[in-house]
Amino acid sequence: MSDAYVVGDPDGLSPLLVAVRDAIARELHAQVALRGERIELVDVPEVAYQITLRVDETLQRR
């Protein structure tokens, strides 16, 4: 069991996973805005790559 459950975090996520979740959400939001509120299937690999970069940045800061 993670410490998040012990301290009563409602998400049940560790601080690292919260940071990763937030990085993913920020990048998805940016990508959707950049692509006119729609991500085409052909764009999924690029979107996934950009999300991976944001997650890597988050992990490097930890």
DSSP file (Angstrom, degrees, kcal/mol; ACC not computed):
  #  RESIDUE AA STRUCTURE BP1 BP2  ACC     N-H-->O    O-->H-N    N-H-->O    O-->H-N    TCO  KAPPA ALPHA  PHI   PSI    X-CA   Y-CA   Z-CA
    1    1 A M              0   0    0      0, 0.0     2,-0.1     0, 0.0     0, 0.0   0.000 360.0 360.0 360.0 137.0    0.0    0.0    0.0
    2    2 A S    >>  -     0   0    0     10,-0.1     4,-1.0     1,-0.1     3,-0.7  -0.354 360.0-114.2 -78.0 162.6    1.3    3.4   -0.9
    3    3 A D  H 3> S+     0   0    0      1,-0.2     4,-2.3     2,-0.2     5,-0.2   0.770 110.6  73.0 -64.5 -25.9    1.7    6.2    1.7
    4    4 A A  H 3>>S+     0   0    0      1,-0.2     5,-2.5     2,-0.2     4,-0.5   0.889  97.7  46.8 -59.0 -39.1   -1.0    8.2   -0.2
    5    5 A Y  H <45S+     0   0    0     -3,-0.7     3,-0.5     7,-0.2    -1,-0.2   0.872 110.4  53.3 -69.2 -35.4   -3.6    5.8    1.2
    6    6 A V  H  <5S+     0   0    0     -4,-1.0    -2,-0.2     1,-0.2    -1,-0.2   0.886 111.8  43.5 -67.7 -39.1   -2.2    6.0    4.7
    7    7 A V  H  <5S-     0   0    0     -4,-2.3    -1,-0.2     2,-0.0    -2,-0.2   0.457 117.1-110.6 -89.1  -0.3   -2.3    9.9    4.8
    8    8 A G  T  <5 +     0   0    0     -4,-0.5    -3,-0.2    -3,-0.5    -4,-0.1   0.731  48.9 173.2  84.1  22.8   -5.8   10.0    3.2
    9    9 A D    > < -     0   0    0     -5,-2.5     3,-0.9    -6,-0.2    -1,-0.2  -0.514  28.3-143.9 -62.8 121.4   -4.9   11.5   -0.2
   10   10 A P  T 3  S+     0   0    0      0, 0.0    -1,-0.2     0, 0.0    -2,-0.0   0.791  97.8  52.3 -64.3 -27.2   -8.2   11.3   -2.1
   11   11 A D  T 3  S-     0   0    0      2,-0.1     3,-0.1    -7,-0.1    -6,-0.1   0.763  98.4-138.3 -76.4 -24.2   -6.5   10.4   -5.4
   12   12 A G    <   +     0   0    0     -3,-0.9     2,-0.3     1,-0.3    -7,-0.2   0.741  60.0 130.0  71.0  22.2   -4.6    7.6   -3.8
   13   13 A L        -     0   0    0     -9,-0.2    -1,-0.3   -10,-0.1    -2,-0.1  -0.829  60.5-119.1-111.6 147.6   -1.6    8.7   -5.8
   14   14 A S     >  -     0   0    0     -2,-0.3     4,-2.3    -3,-0.1     5,-0.2  -0.358  36.9-104.0 -71.6 162.4    2.0    9.4   -4.7
   15   15 A P  H  > S+     0   0    0      0, 0.0     4,-2.1     0, 0.0     5,-0.1   0.871 123.3  53.7 -56.7 -36.7    3.3   12.9   -5.1
   16   16 A L  H  > S+     0   0    0      2,-0.2     4,-2.4     1,-0.2     5,-0.2   0.935 109.0  47.1 -64.1 -45.3    5.4   11.7   -8.1
   17   17 A L  H  > S+     0   0    0      1,-0.2     4,-2.9     2,-0.2    -1,-0.2   0.851 109.5  54.2 -66.6 -32.6    2.3   10.2   -9.8
   18   18 A V  H  X S+     0   0    0     -4,-2.3     4,-2.5     2,-0.2    -1,-0.2   0.923 109.7  47.9 -63.0 -43.6    0.4   13.4   -9.2
   19   19 A A  H  X S+     0   0    0     -4,-2.1     4,-2.2     2,-0.2    -2,-0.2   0.900 113.2  47.5 -64.0 -41.0    3.2   15.3  -10.9
   20   20 A V  H  X S+     0   0    0     -4,-2.4     4,-2.4     2,-0.2    -2,-0.2   0.933 112.1  49.9 -65.2 -46.1    3.2   12.9  -13.8
   21   21 A R  H  X S+     0   0    0     -4,-2.9     4,-2.5     1,-0.2    -2,-0.2   0.920 112.0  48.1 -57.0 -45.2   -0.6   13.0  -14.1
   22   22 A D  H  X S+     0   0    0     -4,-2.5     4,-2.6     2,-0.2    -1,-0.2   0.880 110.0  51.7 -66.1 -38.3   -0.5   16.8  -14.1
   23   23 A A  H  X S+     0   0    0     -4,-2.2     4,-2.2     2,-0.2    -1,-0.2   0.911 111.4  47.9 -63.4 -42.2    2.3   16.9  -16.7
   24   24 A I  H  X S+     0   0    0     -4,-2.4     4,-2.8     2,-0.2     5,-0.2   0.934 112.4  49.0 -63.5 -46.3    0.2   14.6  -19.0
   25   25 A A  H  X S+     0   0    0     -4,-2.5     4,-2.4     1,-0.2    -2,-0.2   0.910 111.2  49.4 -61.8 -43.1   -2.9   16.7  -18.5
   26   26 A R  H  X S+     0   0    0     -4,-2.6     4,-2.3     2,-0.2    -1,-0.2   0.923 113.7  45.7 -62.9 -43.5   -1.1   20.0  -19.3
   27   27 A E  H  X S+     0   0    0     -4,-2.2     4,-2.9     2,-0.2     5,-0.2   0.910 112.2  50.5 -69.1 -41.0    0.4   18.5  -22.4
   28   28 A L  H  X S+     0   0    0     -4,-2.8     4,-2.7     2,-0.2     5,-0.2   0.924 110.8  50.3 -59.9 -43.2   -2.9   17.0  -23.6
   29   29 A H  H  X S+     0   0    0     -4,-2.4     4,-2.2    -5,-0.2    -2,-0.2   0.931 112.6  46.6 -59.8 -45.6   -4.5   20.3  -23.1
   30   30 A A  H  X S+     0   0    0     -4,-2.3     4,-2.6     1,-0.2    -2,-0.2   0.909 112.8  49.1 -63.8 -42.8   -1.8   22.1  -25.1
   31   31 A Q  H  X S+     0   0    0     -4,-2.9     4,-1.9     2,-0.2     7,-0.2   0.900 110.8  49.5 -66.2 -40.7   -2.0   19.6  -27.9
   32   32 A V  H  <>S+     0   0    0     -4,-2.7     5,-2.8    -5,-0.2     6,-0.6   0.924 113.6  46.4 -64.3 -43.1   -5.7   19.7  -28.2
   33   33 A A  H ><5S+     0   0    0     -4,-2.2     3,-1.3    -5,-0.2    -2,-0.2   0.918 112.3  50.8 -63.8 -42.6   -5.6   23.5  -28.3
   34   34 A L  H 3<5S+     0   0    0     -4,-2.6    -1,-0.2     1,-0.3    -2,-0.2   0.826 112.0  47.8 -62.9 -33.0   -2.8   23.4  -30.8
   35   35 A R  T 3<5S-     0   0    0     -4,-1.9     3,-0.4    -5,-0.2    -1,-0.3   0.102 123.7 -96.2-101.9  21.6   -4.7   21.0  -33.1
   36   36 A G  T < 5S-     0   0    0     -3,-1.3    -3,-0.2     1,-0.2    -2,-0.1   0.908  76.7 -55.7  70.0  43.2   -8.0   22.9  -33.1
   37   37 A E  S   <S+     0   0    0     -5,-2.8     2,-0.3    -8,-0.1    -1,-0.2   0.670 121.9  85.9  67.0  18.8   -9.8   21.0  -30.3
   38   38 A R        -     0   0    0     -6,-0.6     2,-0.6    -3,-0.4    -1,-0.1  -0.969  60.1-154.1-152.8 132.9   -9.3   17.6  -32.1
   39   39 A I        -     0   0    0     -2,-0.3     2,-0.1    -3,-0.1    -7,-0.1  -0.934  22.5-145.6-107.7 114.6   -6.5   15.1  -32.2
   40   40 A E    >>  -     0   0    0     -2,-0.6     3,-1.4     1,-0.1     4,-0.6  -0.426  22.9-114.8 -74.9 152.7   -6.5   13.1  -35.4
   41   41 A L  G >4 S+     0   0    0      1,-0.3     3,-1.3     2,-0.2    -1,-0.1   0.871 116.9  57.8 -55.4 -39.8   -5.5    9.4  -35.3
   42   42 A V  G 34 S+     0   0    0      1,-0.3     4,-0.3     2,-0.1    -1,-0.3   0.752 104.0  54.1 -64.2 -23.2   -2.5   10.1  -37.4
   43   43 A D  G <> S+     0   0    0     -3,-1.4     4,-2.4     1,-0.2     3,-0.3   0.551  80.4  93.4 -87.8  -9.0   -1.3   12.7  -34.8
   44   44 A V  H <X S+     0   0    0     -3,-1.3     4,-3.0    -4,-0.6     5,-0.2   0.883  81.7  53.2 -56.9 -43.7   -1.4   10.3  -31.9
   45   45 A P  H  > S+     0   0    0      0, 0.0     4,-2.1     0, 0.0    -1,-0.2   0.914 112.0  45.6 -59.8 -40.0    2.3    9.2  -32.1
   46   46 A E  H  > S+     0   0    0     -3,-0.3     4,-2.4    -4,-0.3    -2,-0.2   0.908 113.3  49.5 -68.2 -41.0    3.4   12.9  -32.1
   47   47 A V  H  X S+     0   0    0     -4,-2.4     4,-2.4     2,-0.2     5,-0.2   0.928 111.1  49.8 -61.8 -44.8    1.1   13.7  -29.2
   48   48 A A  H  X S+     0   0    0     -4,-3.0     4,-2.3    -5,-0.2    -2,-0.2   0.895 110.0  51.5 -61.1 -39.7    2.4   10.6  -27.3
   49   49 A Y  H  X S+     0   0    0     -4,-2.1     4,-2.1    -5,-0.2    -2,-0.2   0.929 110.0  48.4 -62.9 -45.3    6.0   11.8  -28.0
   50   50 A Q  H  X S+     0   0    0     -4,-2.4     4,-1.9     1,-0.2    -2,-0.2   0.892 111.4  50.1 -64.0 -39.2    5.3   15.3  -26.6
   51   51 A I  H  X S+     0   0    0     -4,-2.4     4,-2.5     1,-0.2    -1,-0.2   0.906 107.8  54.1 -63.9 -40.6    3.6   13.8  -23.5
   52   52 A T  H  X S+     0   0    0     -4,-2.3     4,-2.6     1,-0.2    -2,-0.2   0.896 106.5  52.0 -60.3 -40.5    6.7   11.6  -23.0
   53   53 A L  H  X S+     0   0    0     -4,-2.1     4,-2.3     2,-0.2    -1,-0.2   0.916 110.1  48.3 -61.9 -42.9    8.9   14.6  -23.1
   54   54 A R  H  X S+     0   0    0     -4,-1.9     4,-2.1     2,-0.2    -2,-0.2   0.902 112.3  48.5 -65.0 -40.7    6.8   16.4  -20.4
   55   55 A V  H  X S+     0   0    0     -4,-2.5     4,-2.6     2,-0.2    -2,-0.2   0.921 110.6  51.4 -65.1 -42.7    6.9   13.2  -18.2
   56   56 A D  H  X S+     0   0    0     -4,-2.6     4,-2.3     1,-0.2    -2,-0.2   0.916 109.2  50.4 -60.2 -43.6   10.6   13.0  -18.7
   57   57 A E  H  X S+     0   0    0     -4,-2.3     4,-1.3     1,-0.2    -1,-0.2   0.906 110.5  50.5 -59.8 -41.3   11.0   16.6  -17.6
   58   58 A T  H  X S+     0   0    0     -4,-2.1     4,-0.5     1,-0.2     3,-0.3   0.921 111.9  46.4 -63.5 -44.2    8.9   15.9  -14.6
   59   59 A L  H >< S+     0   0    0     -4,-2.6     3,-0.8     1,-0.2    -1,-0.2   0.843 107.5  57.1 -69.3 -32.4   11.0   12.9  -13.6
   60   60 A Q  H 3< S+     0   0    0     -4,-2.3    -1,-0.2     1,-0.2    -2,-0.2   0.810 103.1  55.2 -66.9 -29.3   14.3   14.8  -14.1
   61   61 A R  H 3<        0   0    0     -4,-1.3    -1,-0.2    -3,-0.3    -2,-0.2   0.653 360.0 360.0 -76.8 -14.8   13.2   17.5  -11.6
   62   62 A R    <<        0   0    0     -3,-0.8    -1,-0.2    -4,-0.5    -2,-0.2   0.446 360.0 360.0 -89.0 360.0   12.6   14.8   -8.9
